[in-house]
Amino acid sequence: MFPLRRSTKDSSVDWPALLSLLEDDDRRAAVARIAPNEGRESYLTALRRIDTTLSQSTLASGRRLHTASKLIDRPTIAVSGMLNSGKTSLVSSFLSPAGRRRTLRGTSNKDGTHRFVLWLPQSWRADVELWSLLITRIGDSLGNSPEELSLDPEIAATQYNNRDGDETLLSVPLLATDPGLDEVGVGLLDCPDIVSDAEFGLGSPEERRELLGRAATLCSAFLIVTGAESSRDTTLADLLRIASDLMPGVPRMLAVNKVRPRQTPDQVHETFDPLVQKYGVGTLYAAYDFDVPASRPFIPRGEDETDTRDVIASSEADALDEPQADPLPVFFSVSEDPDANPPAAIEEDRLLRALPTKLDRGALFSQLHQALRINLEDAVWNQGLDAIQINADESFEKTRRCQQLLLDSALEYFAHRKIGGEVIELRLHQSERIIRQLTESFAATAPWYARWGVRLNATLRRVMGGAGDFIRSLTPTAVSRRAADDIKGRFRSGEYGGLIEPTGLINEIERHGGTAILTHLKRDAGEAAQNASASDQDSDTNAPSPFREPVERAVLRFEQDDFTTLDPRRLDAAIRQMWSEVPVHRKIATGLTPLAALFATFGAVLMIPVDFGANMFLAASIPELLAAAGLTTLSAMWAANRGTQDVGQQAARQQLADFLAVLCDELGVARPDPPMDVRVSKTTITLPPSRIPGGEPPEQMMPLLKVRDEFVSELKRLLPRPSGKGKRGATKSSEAGVTR
């Protein structure tokens, strides 16, 4: 009678063991936190961080499955339908006369059902433990503990109709017990009417459908009541889809109410059969409109040939000591065979009111248990783990974008480009350490004509003394000092090299999209803006940059911690080769010899932080230094020779990697690991690992997360992934490789 649309399988799940795995934040943790600090995070902790409702629904799904076996003899049938479809009348047909008085029936808006009302056998209250489990399941399904339905019919009607107008009460179910259900031994969930719009102000149709889907997990069967004219109504299709999708395998029944005599039962069957087949409806019921006299032949009669409708109506009126109570619809199962339907006599067991006596409790529980397991699988795998994986992938993608942005910004200074943007070589951070090496090597290998006018005493050869003494030794004459000032101006104007200082670097970061990408730093700017004056807040130009302090720290820290040096043996060999190829008569326009011009250039480099500020340094390649000195021939020769070019490029790659690492540290981004690639002279080179140690992560740092394979393996053992639900594609965490 209730066909399954899914093949059966072992549905046993050890929920306590599974819950232990989902809560584990140690050896079996779901998430590895790579940044800001290394650590681990449990499945449920990760879900709460991403979406609290996901963690709550996962726990509720587990508890529902765990408690279902204890409630095997207490099935509940969900009764849902559209406004004025007659579903409450159907529910009433199972209740005692006193219970019927507490229901709300009618065709006006004030008679609509706008709360979930759960009717349970009165005898179920006797078992305190199982009753407590029932209450827990109700709360897990709808998210709120139930409220008792009043014994006073007028107050109960107010509750049913939610006449207080409180939209939040839609998710607070009403709970009632009735002795009329003791004999049949099932609960009935009278669901809110599914309205077509939000005109009642008591929850939109979308919200009602969402709550109906959650309530469906409480029930062992699903009965949908509709009007005879609604075979093509999209709302009816939505209800059937909810029952089919959210509780697969659970029996579904369709009850067509208020059928007119012009439509015979077999025509009803033909009309609704497409929906029956599409959504796996087990039984189709129909009830004819008792307000139409011609319907009488289609309303089943009892064995004494008395109209069943009259029996129900008169007995109800007698019990309530009232004139004539509203009659109740009489539903019967519809057969495709015209001769098996009224007006022919039918068996009592084809009446809907006989349904509870025909239910196979064991089969019903098995179907419910299977549906609850499917829901748990979906909650844990397809909703929860997928959300965690997506979150982890996004953290890798965001980190990769941040790293690329910072690399692009750094390359604006560390890359020497052609017109058009192609990088032809990387620039060196011209630290005092590098300048001393260059000075000593050029002096030691210079030919006699290049040394003319330069005193090369032992102190200069060893390149010793403080920075001030060093500068004076490089510019001993007025001519050389003037040349150094002129060259310093060329560096300052950007004619040669890249002068790195915080404001310019911030501009580059913002130009490459830093404001939109480095969003984790916006909170700092917001806090600073709150402390700013009102006039500053009104002006965008006065708004503090979130990058100011971290960029200043990065520039200063790199200047202090960069200990990169050139290979002295290869440097001497390269410079010696260059000197040997320079014509003896080559001089420069300033009147300085080549070596004196070079010393003036080196002196100009050392003057930059002295004259312009300590938080500033120059990045320039060796050919650019030679060109700035006016030694264009030497510059061209150095750039054209692969051997000489490689001398500076090896150190430049290390310095670029170190500068990028420091930028990442200070701007709250995990360092690239493995290192990133850079395109230089149509060749892709991989930057080396940074040699500058990482410090404490900043307060505002972009998180970097990864789903642990160990957790996934253990989860597969305790709760195998649903068939046909393969693992999401290759994750960003496995592609990007951005760990700290």
N, C-alpha and C positions, 0 to 999 in steps of 0.2 A: 504493500500500500504506500510505503514511503521509500521510493527508490533512491539509492545513493548515486551521486555523480562522480565519486572518487573511490578508487579501489581501496579496500581496507588494508591496514598494515599494523604492526605492533605499535600501539600508541602509548606504551608506558614511558613516562618521563619522571626521573627522580628530581622533583622540584627542589628539595632542600640542597641536593648536591649541585644542581644548576645554579641556584641562588648563591651558594658559596663561591662558585666560579665568578659570577657576575659582580660580586662584592670584593673579590680579591684584588688588592692593590700592591701585591708583592710579586711572588714568583710567577703567578698565572695572570698577572694584570693584562688588561686589554690594550692599554696605550703606553707607549714609551715616550716620555717627554724629553726632548733633546735640548730645547731652550725654553725659557731662560736658564733653568738649572736642570741637570739630568735627574730624572725620577720616573715614577710609574703612576698610572692612574687606572682605577678600576673601571669596568664597563659602565656601572651605574653612576659613578662619579662623573665620567665623561658625558653621559647622557644628560645628567642634571645641568652640567655646564652648557650644553648645546641647546637642550629643550626639556624643561622640567616635565612637561606633559608626556614626553616619550618615556621617561623613566617610570612615571606613574602608571602608564598604560602597560608597560612591560611587567611590572610587579603585579598589577591587577590581573593580567592574563595568566601569570604563573599561579597566583592564589586561586583563581577560578578553576584551573585545571586540577590543582592539588585537592581542593575541597569537593570537586564534583563527585568523586567516588563515594563520599560520605552521604551524598544527597541523592543516591540512585533511586530511592523510592519517593522522591519529592520533585517530580517534573513540573515545569511551568510552561504554559503555552502563551506566546505573545499574540495579542489580538490588535491588529493595526488597520487603519483605513482612513479614508478621506472624510471631510466634513459632511455630516448628515448621512453617512453610509449605513448606519445602524449597527455599528460594532458594539456600542454599549448595550444595546438591546440584546445582542447575541450573548454578551457576558452575563446579562441579567437572567437569561434563561437557565443558567446553571446555579443561580443563587436562591437562597430562601426568600420568602416574602419580605422579611425585615431587611435583608441585604439589598433587595431590589429598590426599597425605599431610599437607600443611601446612594444609589447610582443617579446619574443625571441623563435623562433622555428627553429628546425633543428636536425640533427642526430650526429653532431660532439661534441667534448668536449666543444668547445667554445660556443656552443648553449645550454648548460645545465643550468638548473635553480638552483642557489645556494643561493637564498634569498627567504624569504617569501614575496609574493606580494599580497596585498589585493586590489582587484578591487571593488569599490563601485559605486552605482548610483550617477551621478553628482548632482541630485536634493537633495540628502541628506545633502549637504553642506549648504543648505538654512536655516535649523533649527540649529542655533548656539548651543543651549543647548544640543540637542541630538547628534550633531556632536562631541561636547566635551566629552559626555559620551562614544561615540564610540572610540574616541582616548584613553580615560582612559582604556577602556576594552582591547584594543589592547595592551597597555603597561602592564596591569595586567597579560595578558596571556603569553606574551613572555619575560616580564621583562625589556623591553626598549621601549621608545617612538618611533613611526614610523618616517621614512624619506620619503619625497615626491619622487615619481618616476618622473624622468625628462620627459618633453614634447618632448625633442629631441630624436628621435628613437635611434640614435647611443649611446648617453649617457645612455638612458634607458637600452639598451642591455648590456652595461658595468656594470650597476647596477645589472641587472638580473643575470648575469653570475659571479658577484663578481670578476671581472678581476683584481681588486687591490690586491687580495690575502689576504685580512684581515679576518681571521677566526672568529673574534669577531662579524663581521657584520651579521653572520648567525642568530643571535638573534635580529637583528635590522630590523623590517619589512619595506618593501616599501609600500607606500600608493598611490593609483591612483584612480581617478574617471573617469567615462565614460558615456556619454549620452545613449549609447546603452543599458545600464542596467536600465535606468529609467523606461522603459516599463515593464520589468519583475520584477523590485523592489526587487532584491536580491543582496547581495554581494558575491563575489567569492574569496576565498583564494587560490591562486596558491602557493602550497607548494614546498619546495626544493626537487629535485630528491633524492630518497633514493638509494644511491650507495652501492655497495657491499664491498667497502674498502675505505681507507682514501687517495687514490692516488692523489686526487685533492688538498689535503692540505687545505681544506675549511670546516673542521668539519668532524669528524668520523661518520660512520653509527650509532653508539650508540648515539652520541650527536644529530644527526639529528632526530632519533626516539624520544629522550627525548623531544626535542623542538616541534616535531609534536604533541606529547601528550599534551603539554601545549597549543599549538595553537588550538587543538581540542575543548578546552573549550570555544572558541570564537564563535563556529559555531553551527548552528541549524540542519545541516545535513552533512553527510560525504560521499564523492564520491571518489572512488579509481579507478584509471586507470591502466590497465595492458596489457601486450601483450598476444596474444592467446596461446603462448607457455609456459606461466608462471603459469599454474594451480597448479603445485607442487613446485613452488618457495617459499623458506622459508621467503624471504623478503615480498612477498605478504601476507603470513600468519601473519607476524609480523604487517603489516599495518592494517589488518582486526582485529587483536587482540587489537591493540591500540585503534581503533575506538570502539570496543566492551567493553573493560575494562574501559577506561577512560571516555567515554561518554555513559553509559548504557541508553538505551531507545531512544537515538537520531537516526533518520533514517540513514541507511547505504545503499549505492548503489555501485555496482561494474560495471565498464565499461571495456569491453574487446575490445581492439583496434587491427587493422591490422590482422583481421581474413582472412585466405586464403579460396578460393572457395571450396577446397576439404573438408572443414569442414562446414557442414550445420548448420543453426541456432539451430536446436533441438539438434545437437551433441555438440554445444557450451554449451547449457543448461545442457546436461548430464555431460559434463566434469567439469563444475564449480559448479554443484549443491551441492557436498559435502561441499565446502567452504561456499556456500550460506546458507546451513542449519546450519553449525557449528557456524558461526559468525552472524547469524541473519540478513543477507542481505535482504533488502526489495525488491529491483528490480535489475535484471541483464540486462545490456545493452550490445550491440555488434555493432562494426563498421567494415566493410570489407575494406581490403586494396585496395584503389583506384588506386594504381600503377599497379595492376594486371587486365588486361582487362576482365578476366573471372569473376571478382568480380561484374561487372556491374549489373547482375540480382538481387544481394543481397543488392544493395544500393537503399534505398527507393526512389520513384519518387513522384513528386507532382501530383495534380489533372490533370494538362495538359499533364501528361505523359512525361514531360521533366526531364531529369536526375537532381536530386537535387544537385548533386555534381557540375554539369556544371553551374547550376544557381548561386550557391554560388561563384564559381571561377570567372565566367565572370563578375558578378556584382561587385565583389571586385576589379577586374582589372580595370573596368570602373571608379569606384569611385576614385581609386588612380592614374588614368591616367598612368597606367603601362601596360606592355605587358600582361602577364598571371600570376596572383598571385598563390601561392601554394594553392591547394584545401584543404578543411577542412574535417575531418572525419564526417560521418553522423551516429550517434548512435541511435539505436532503441531498445525498450524493447523486450527481447527474451521470446518466449512462449515455453512451453513444447510440445505443439501441432504443428507438422510440417506444417499443413495447415494454421496456423495462422501467419506464418513468411514469409518474402520475400523468393522466388520471388513473392509470393502472395502480393497483395496490402494491406497496413496497414493504420490504422487511423493516422491522424496527431498527436493526443495526445500521441501516443506511441513513438514519437521522443523525444530524450533527450532535445532538445531545447524548447520543450513545457513544460518541468518540472516546471519551476517557475509559470506558469499559473495554475497548478493543485495543488499547495501547499495550504493546509489548514493552514492559518497563526495561527489561534487559537490553532489547534492541534499541530502544529510545535512548538509554544511557550510553550505549556504545556509540551511537551516532553523535550524541552531544559531546561525549568525551573526545571523539575524533575531531569534531569541529573546533573544540577548545584547544586541542593540540595544534591544529592548523593555525589558529589565531596566535598561539604562543610562538610558533615558528616564524610567523609573519612579523610579530612584534620584535622578536629578538634579532632575526636575521635581516629581513627586508626593510624594517623601519629603523631599529636601533643600531645594528652594526653598520648598515649602509650609511646612516647619518654620521656615525663616528668616522668611518672611512672617508666620507666626503669632507668632513671637517679636517681630517689629517691631510688629505690631498690639497685642500685649500691652503693649509698652513705652509706646505712645501711650495705651492705655486706662488703664494704671496711673498715668501722668503726669496724665491728665485727672482721674482720681479724686482724686489728691493735690492738684491745683490747686483742685478744687471744695471739698475738705475745708478747705483753708487759707482760701479765700474765705468759706465759711460761718462759719469760726471768727472771721475778721476782722469779718464783718458783725454778730457779736454785740456789737461795740463801735461800729462805724461806721454801723450802721443804727438809726434811730429808728423803732420799730414801734408799731402799734396793739395793743390787746388782741386776741389771736388770731394775731399774728405778721406781719401785713402791714406791709411797709416803707413808711412815709409820706415819709421823707426820709433823706438821708445826712448823717452828722455830720462836722464839721471837726475835724482835729487842731488843737487850740488851742495852737499854738506861740507863742513870744514874738513872732515876726514877724507872725502873724495878730492877736494881741492889740494890738500897737502900731498896726496898721492900723485896727482897730475903735475903739480909744481916740481916735485922731486924728480919724477920720471923725465919730464921735458928738459929739466936742467941737466940731469945726468947724461942724457943722450944727445944734447944739442951740439951741432958742429960749431967750429970757431966763429964763423961769420954770424951765426944766430945769437952768439953770446955777447957780441960787441956792445959795450956800454953797460953791461950787467955785471955786478959784483957777485960772484958765486963763492962766497966763503963757506967754511965748514958748517956754520949754523944753518944757513939757507939750504945747503945740500941735505942736511938731516931733517929739515923742515920742523924745527922746534920753536918753542916760545909761545906766548899767549896770542889770542886772536888779534889784539891791537898791534902787537909787535909784528905779527905775521903780515898784516895788511901793510904796515909801513915798510916792511922788507920787500914787498912786492911792488910798491909804488914809491921808490926812494927819491924821485926827482919831480919837479913841478910839471914837466911834460907828461910823465907817466901818471901823475895824479889827475891832470886834466883829461887824459885819455880814459882813465878809469871812470871819472864822472860822466863822460860822454857815453861810454859803454853801459854804465848803470842806467842811464836814461833810456837806452835802447831796450834793455830788459824790462824796465818799468812800463814802457809803452806797448810791450808785447811784440816788438819787432823780432826779437829772438827769444826762444824758450817760453816757458809758462810760469808766471809769477803766482804762486799759490798763497792766498790769504783768505780768511773766513768769509768775508762778504762776497767775494767773487765765486767761491766754491758753493755758497748757499744759493746764489743766483743760478749756477749751473744745475744744482740739484732740483731747484724749482722749475727750471726750464725743461728738464727731462721728466717732469711729472711727479716730483717728490711730494707735493701737497696732496695729490690724489692717491699715491701709492703708500707713502709712509704714514698711514693713518693712525697707527698706534701712538704717534707723538702728538696728535692733535689735542689730547687732554692736557698736556703741559701748556700748550698755547692758551687753552680755555681758562686754565687756572690763572695764568699770568694776566689774561685779559680782564678777569674779574677783579684783579688787584689794581688795574690801571685806572686812571682818572676818567671821568665821564667824557671829557673832550677827546681823550685818546680812543675810547671805545667807539666814538662816532666816526673815527677816521680809519679807513683800512690801512693807510700808509703808516699809521702809528701802532698798528697791531703788532705785538711781538712775534717774531718768527719762532716756531717750535724747533728750528734747526740751529739757532744761534749758539746756544751753549754747547751742545754736543759737537758741532763742527769746530768751534774754537778749541775744545779739549782735544779733538782728533788731530788738528794741525799741530798744536803744541806737543802733544804726545809723540807724534811721528818724528818731529824735528829732534826730540830728545832721545828717542829709542831706536832711531835708524843707525845701525852700526855696519851697514853694508860697505864692503870695500871692493876694489878692483883687484883682479889677479895681478900681482906686481911683476911676475916673470913675463906673462903675456903682454902686459902693458908696456914694459920696457922694449920688448921685441917689436911690438907694433909701432911705437913712436920712433924707434931707431930706423925701421924700414921706411917710415914716412920721411924722416930727415934725409935719408940717402937718395930719395927720388926728387927732392926739391932743388931747382937750379940755384947755383951759388949767388947769382946776381939778383935773386928775388928779394925785394925790400917792400915796405909798405909806405903809404902816403904820409903818415904822421911823423915820419922820421925816426921811429923806433925800430929797432931790430926785431925780428920775429919773436925771440924769447922775451924781450921787454914788453912787446905788445900782448903776449900771452899772460905775462905776470900782471899787467894792468887789468886784463880781463878777469883773472882770478881774484884780484883785489876788489874789483867792482862787485863780483858775486858775494864776497865776504862782507862788503859794505851794506848790502841790501837790508838784512835784519837790524844793523846798527842804525841806519838812516831812516828806514820806513817802519820799523817795529819788529819786535822779536817774533811775533806770531805770523811770520811770513818767510817763505823760502822759494828758491828758484829750482825749476826742473828744466834741464836743457841737455841735449845730447852733445857729445864731444865735437861733432862737425859744426853744431850751432855755436859753440864757444869759439871755435877757430874762425867762423864767419864773423862773429861779433868783434873779434880782434882785428878784423880786416884781412885775415889770412885766408882769402877765398880759395887760393890754389890748394893750400893744405887741407881746407875743409872738403873740397871736391875729391881730393885724393883719398882722404880718410873714409868718406862715404862710399866711394867706389870700390874700395878694397874689402872683400868679405872678411879677411882675417882681422883687420883693424876694427871693422864694424862690430864684430862679435865680442870684442873686448868690453865695450861699454854696454852692449845689449843684455849680456848675462846678468850684470848687476842691476840694470834697469828693470828687468823682469822681476827680480827679487824685491826691489823697492816698490814697484807697482803692487805686487802681492801684499807686501807689508802695509802699504797705505790703505789698500782696500780693506784689509783685515781690521785696521784701526778704525776706519770709518764705520764698518759694520758694528764693531764693539760699542762705539760711542752713540751710534744712532739706533741701537737696540735691534740689530739684525744678526742672526747666526752667521758665523764665518762660512765661506764656501768650502765644502769638503765632499768630494774632491775639488781641487782648484778649478777655476774657470778658464775658458779659452779666449784668446785675443787674436784677431786677424792682423798680421803685420806683413807688408809687402807680398800680399796674395798668398801668404803661408799662415796656417793656423798654428799658433803656439799655445802651450798650456803653461799657465803661471805656476811657479813653484809654491809649496806650502809656506806660510808666513813664518818668519823667525822671531817675530815680536810676540812675547807671551800675552795671552788674553787675561784680562782683569776680571773683577767682579761685574756681573751683568748689571746694566742700568735698571732703574726702577721701572721704566716703561720699555718693555722689550717684546717684540713680536714672538708669540709662541711657535714652537716647531714640534710637531707630534707625528707619531707613526704607530699604526696598528701592529701589534706583535703577532708574529706567526704562531708562537707557542699558544697564545690564547685561542686563535682560530682553530688550531688542531684539537685542543681540549673541548672547545665548543662543539665541534663536529662529532666528537665521541659522545657527549652527553645529550646533544640535540641535533641530529643530522639535518643538514640544510634541506629544505623542500626540494623535491625533484623538479628539474627544469629551471631552477634558480641558480645559475652559475655565478661564480665570483665576479665581481665587477672587474672591468678591464684593468690593465697594468696601472698601478697607482703612481701618482706623482712622486711619492716617497722612494719608489724603486727606480724612477727615471732621473729625478733631479739630483739626488745625492747631495743634499745640503745639510749636513750634520755639523755639529759644533765639536 
